[in-house]
Amino acid sequence: MDRTEKILSVTGMTCPSCVTLITQAVESLPGAVEARGDLSAGTFQIVYDTAQIKPEAIIQAVVEAGKLGEWQHTFSAEVLE
């Protein structure tokens, strides 16, 4: 397994439930190892296997997570590091 860690800037998170939705969406992806969100900073630290998943798929999971909750959110993300 070739693990790497990226920090994503995520916009649209307004509450702890947003962090939970995104965490669950990202961690359900094959190759995702861990997702830790920081609501106040608007970031997520993602650990994943580069052989199984690409950053674009993680970003797409973040965007799609906004459509899963009781209230619809518009999330967007970009890789910071």
Steps between C-alpha positions, in 0.01 A plus 500: 500500500638840398344740751504873468339783689333808354333801655180613330340839536124439517243777465136471597544322834278668757464250785640179650251298294669627184831368627339164575340476154828576326697264725263214426498572126878515471572204728258283299721535191726205414851600597399769749665436836393796712322834471519757780308825472561831671181704480652824629790485251284371213745221425521124480810289546471195275721191511461268202664238282616664178485167317125477560366854493582840354440843658233577240288210628533626856392849395201351316401308815509827697275671244257207495486489881313830494209326330470227766385686808160602621582852381674543169844662512727617226847380587807567292860399560851554377834347591716733711800272550 
